[in-house]
């Protein structure tokens, strides 16, 4: 596959995959997710690759869902999400999160904080994410690339079989704690919002005819 939204770079046993849509803050379009899934699978199938770095071009890792870039809007018209493809789209999202997110034992009162962020919105600065256990470490932006590569190379030197078993043990613990069920529940709850969003005019073919600012402006209108 020839990638249009990704850059790949191999350094020894380390493969760096960079989402390359800085003009839209690396928003995750359908095309990007398909290409990312392919890149991950190729890396997994290559025994010479021991560590994968996932990065974002420009100043931002990712703005999240692509809500209306020209590329995404054109792709939606050419590739509408038919019922059969929705399952594929879900699989791509699951693969993305499995490769980029991890279940963690977060310090209290994290549950209350999570609910607060869900209700109020807002942003968390890097130091707050580190304190909450959402990230392992925070480094200065100018040192990020070097520090990341150094860490990746250090991991690549370790016995891959031992690392595989160690990760399997942690993943099995996550599943015992309900990680996979939590992922399923979160996705199901997300899907339940779709009929509501269609009714509001923020989702579906009719909504796609509107500019993103007009499509989502309705959410800020008082009833």
Secondary structure, 3 states (H helix, E strand, C coil): CCCCCEEEEEECCEEEEEECCHHHCCCECHHHHHHHHHHHHHHHHCCCCCEEEEEECCCCCCCCECCCCHHHHHHHHHCCCCHHHHHHHHHHHHHHHHHHCCCCCCCCCHHHHHHHHHHHCCCCCHHHHHHHCCCCCCCCHHHHHHHHHHHHHHHHCCCHHHHHHHHHHHHHHHHHCCHHHHHHHHHHHHHHHHHHHHHHCCCCHHHHCCCHHHHHHHHHCCC
